[in-house]
Amino acid sequence: MSENLEPELGELTAEINLALQKTDVAEVCSAIRRAVKLHNATEIARQAGIERPSIYRAFGGEASPNFSTVLRVLGAMGLKLKVTRRRKQRTIKTHSARR
């Protein structure tokens, strides 16, 4: 990827993160699709081990991609997902085992 695409990829990365925070699958897919277009889609497909048309179908907006597809495509673009705690934690109720 050339250096002049770096700012645009940075914006798309921020957009993907915002969509993930909102849990908006359609927005996440749309941003990933645009990020793929900044790269050589054929090379992304090769590195991800996925056929090029499958990438376009996965992030085309008509269906949600498989999670492994998301991880493989992001990885092929040099991106990764990171899990962090929310600022305001939700309480998770646990069930005690009955004896």
N, C-alpha and C positions, 0 to 999 in steps of 0.2 A: 504494500500500500504506500502511496506517495505521501510525503509530509503535508501537502496541501489539503489532503482529505482528513487529516488528524482532527482539526476543529469540528468538522461535521460529524465524525465518528464520536467525538466526545459529547456532542449534543445528543446524538442518538443513544449513547450509553446512559446519559442522564434521563432521557425520555423512557428508556426501558426500565430503569430503576423506579421512576415515578409511577409507571404503570404497574409494576410489581407491588409497590406500596399500596396502590389502590385496588390490587387484585383484579385488574382489568385485563383479561386474557386477550381480547381483541386488540387493545392498545399495545400490549407486549408483542404480539405477533406482527402487528403493523410496523413497529419500530425495528424488530429483528429483520423483517423483510427489507426495509430500507437500508439497514446496515449491510445485509448480504449484497445488495446492489452496489454498495461502495467498493466491495471487494470483487474479485474474479469469482463469480458464482460457480463456475466449473471447478475451480481449485478448492473452494469451500466444500463443495459436494465430495470431491475426492478425499480431502482430509477428514471429513466427517464420516466417510463410508456410506454415503447416501446418494442416490441418483439425483441429478440436478432437478428434473421435473418434480421429484418428491419434495424437495425443499420449497419450491414455489407453491405446491399444493398445501404443504404443512403450514406455511405462513401466509397463505392467500386470503384468509379471513372466512372461508366457508366452513372450516372445521378446526378444532383445537388440535395442535400437534401433540404427539407423544412426548412425555417429559424427557426421555432419553434423546429424542431428536433435538429438542431445545438445547440440552447440555452439549451434544456433539457439535451442533452448528455454532453455538457460542464459543466453544473450545477451539474450533477451526478458525474462528475470527480473532482468537487471542483474548477472549473475554471469559469471565467465570461468574458464577452466582456465589453469593456469600450470605449466610444466615446470621442475623444479629437480633438481639432482643429489642422489642418495641420499647419506646420510652415509657409508656404507660402499660404496665403488664396487666394482662387479663388473668383472672384467677382460674386455675384449672382444677376442677373438682376431681378428686380421686375416690375410687370406691374401695372401701376396706373389705378384705376377704372375710367372709362369714365363717366362723368356726363351729 
